[in-house]
Amino acid sequence: MSSPERNQKLVVVMGGFGFIGSEVCRALVAQGYRVRIFQKQSSSAARLGTVLKSVDVFRGDQSSAADVIAALKDAHTVIHLIHTTVPGSSMSRPGFDLQSNVVALTGWMSRLAETSVKRVIYVSSGGTVYGVAKALPICEQHELNPICAYGITKLACEKFVAMYSKLNGVDYRILRPANAYGETQPSDRGQGVMAVIAARIAKGEALEIWGSGRALRDYIHVQDVATAIAAAVDYDGDERVFNVSTGVGKSVIDAVEQFKKRVPNLPPVNHLPERGFDVPDNVLDNSLLCRELGWKPQVSLEEGIDRLLQTRA
């Protein structure tokens, strides 16, 4: 699609000031889309940098269906990236997780007919919706049996997006990223081991690993997640659900070794008890995304770690 054609498409990014959302906005602007960000009043636009001049911002509350519907005026596509919890906090407050995410989403999705939206892209969680893997790498057809409240909520949102989209004749895509990391990821939310390690190294604090640290994870740089989401805006094939991943499994111990190569005097590592809601291994098959959208990851783990350390030095 040419840039003039893309300029006719207004894409609303719900959560566009966030860690992933800001990168998605950057990718969309670079590709020539019109972008409107839906964001709560208290959020900072710092992650956007100069891109902020190229987007519109609509301030509102995702739990207010009226706010979201107003933001979707004249929009072609909406990308939903807002989520109020992380796996750990979802387990301590599952009721809040459901109310602030599932109920909020169904509030405005049930009113899609009032908008001009033709496509909904929901960003789910490939790291949690599958649960314990039967085999690796995990493909999109793997059974869905999440073992934490966060994954259950993400899966419920997936189902409601599919239901309301079909009821209203709207196209939809579900993207399931693996473990995203990157330079602007917060290190104080109980999620994002790469960001936490880099932050602790910068402060000279001991590193903390839950369990043995040998469980495999699929670490993907946020820039690659963003380009995958942006590619889904104009994808007109038959597939609806995509893993977004590198397809390569690395343990936290592997990651620590990469940091150690760059920081010889690494702080000590403390092992904490395993958490019951963490899956043993999680590596996602990305072949469907690569084939259908012509996408492939560009940032290696080594380069991603270099970037993290540079920004936190």
Sequence and secondary structure as in RCSB ss.txt:
>XXXX:A:sequence
MSSPERNQKLVVVMGGFGFIGSEVCRALVAQGYRVRIFQKQSSSAARLGTVLKSVDVFRGDQSSAADVIAALKDA
HTVIHLIHTTVPGSSMSRPGFDLQSNVVALTGWMSRLAETSVKRVIYVSSGGTVYGVAKALPICEQHELNPICAY
GITKLACEKFVAMYSKLNGVDYRILRPANAYGETQPSDRGQGVMAVIAARIAKGEALEIWGSGRALRDYIHVQDV
ATAIAAAVDYDGDERVFNVSTGVGKSVIDAVEQFKKRVPNLPPVNHLPERGFDVPDNVLDNSLLCRELGWKPQVS
LEEGIDRLLQTRA
>XXXX:A:secstr
  HHHHTT EEEEETTTSHHHHHHHHHHHHTT EEEEEE TT   GGGGGGGGGSEEEE  TT HHHHHHHTTT 
SEEEE   S  HHHHHH HHHHIIIIIIHHHHHHTTGGGS   EEEEE  TTTTT S SSSSB TTS     SHH
HHHHHHHHHHHHHHHHHTT EEEEEEE EEE TT  SSSS  HHHHHHHHHHHT  EEEETTS SEE EEEHHHH
HHHHHHHTT  SS  EEEES S  EEHHHHHHHHHHH SS   EEEE   TTS S   B  HHHHHHH       
HHHHHHHHHHHT 
